[in-house]
């Protein structure tokens, strides 16, 4: 069994390493929610949900710095299928002194660590990004 979120993060990381403009991923609601958070926090240019006759997929348009280096320096899956990591809102410290983000899966859906602290809810730490 493949962890779809880990697969998504690795595809983004690998595509940026070779300088691709887009990444195509098999569609899932979790991936779409994660892509929307990445877009809202300006880690990617945009995301599109594309439906063909046979299947549905998610296209992510990657963002690069002016010197063509990868905009996302670090992206890492924290909570894995074999070891889930949960944090209460009081234990959600900022990542790299506010420069990075943690994506948290809460009872209210996926959100960043800052949003979770503001709403005072904890959850499963999905990934870290900066």
DAPE-V473545 format. One record per residue. RES is the residue in three letters. D_FIRST is the distance of its C-alpha to the first C-alpha in whole Angstrom. Layout:
BEGIN
res->RES d_first->D_FIRST
res->RES d_first->D_FIRST
END
This chain:
BEGIN
res->UNK d_first->0
res->UNK d_first->4
res->UNK d_first->7
res->UNK d_first->9
res->UNK d_first->12
res->UNK d_first->12
res->UNK d_first->11
res->UNK d_first->14
res->UNK d_first->16
res->UNK d_first->16
res->UNK d_first->17
res->UNK d_first->20
res->UNK d_first->21
res->UNK d_first->21
res->UNK d_first->23
res->UNK d_first->25
res->UNK d_first->26
res->UNK d_first->27
res->UNK d_first->29
res->UNK d_first->27
res->UNK d_first->28
res->UNK d_first->25
res->UNK d_first->22
res->UNK d_first->20
res->UNK d_first->17
res->UNK d_first->15
res->UNK d_first->16
res->UNK d_first->15
res->UNK d_first->18
res->UNK d_first->16
res->UNK d_first->17
res->UNK d_first->20
res->UNK d_first->21
res->UNK d_first->20
res->UNK d_first->22
res->UNK d_first->25
res->UNK d_first->25
res->UNK d_first->25
res->UNK d_first->28
res->UNK d_first->30
res->UNK d_first->30
res->UNK d_first->31
res->UNK d_first->28
res->UNK d_first->27
res->UNK d_first->30
res->UNK d_first->29
res->UNK d_first->26
res->UNK d_first->26
res->UNK d_first->24
res->UNK d_first->25
res->UNK d_first->24
res->UNK d_first->25
res->UNK d_first->26
res->UNK d_first->22
res->UNK d_first->20
res->UNK d_first->20
res->UNK d_first->19
res->UNK d_first->20
res->UNK d_first->23
res->UNK d_first->24
res->UNK d_first->27
res->UNK d_first->27
res->UNK d_first->30
res->UNK d_first->32
res->UNK d_first->35
res->UNK d_first->39
res->UNK d_first->38
res->UNK d_first->35
res->UNK d_first->33
res->UNK d_first->30
res->UNK d_first->30
res->UNK d_first->27
res->UNK d_first->28
res->UNK d_first->25
res->UNK d_first->22
res->UNK d_first->19
res->UNK d_first->16
res->UNK d_first->18
res->UNK d_first->16
res->UNK d_first->12
res->UNK d_first->10
res->UNK d_first->12
res->UNK d_first->15
res->UNK d_first->16
res->UNK d_first->20
res->UNK d_first->22
res->UNK d_first->26
res->UNK d_first->29
res->UNK d_first->31
res->UNK d_first->33
res->UNK d_first->31
res->UNK d_first->29
res->UNK d_first->32
res->UNK d_first->32
res->UNK d_first->30
res->UNK d_first->32
res->UNK d_first->35
res->UNK d_first->34
res->UNK d_first->33
res->UNK d_first->30
res->UNK d_first->27
res->UNK d_first->25
res->UNK d_first->23
res->UNK d_first->22
res->UNK d_first->21
res->UNK d_first->23
res->UNK d_first->25
res->UNK d_first->26
res->UNK d_first->23
res->UNK d_first->22
res->UNK d_first->25
res->UNK d_first->27
res->UNK d_first->28
res->UNK d_first->32
res->UNK d_first->31
res->UNK d_first->30
res->UNK d_first->33
res->UNK d_first->35
res->UNK d_first->34
res->UNK d_first->33
res->UNK d_first->30
res->UNK d_first->27
res->UNK d_first->23
res->UNK d_first->20
res->UNK d_first->20
res->UNK d_first->18
res->UNK d_first->19
res->UNK d_first->23
res->UNK d_first->24
res->UNK d_first->28
END
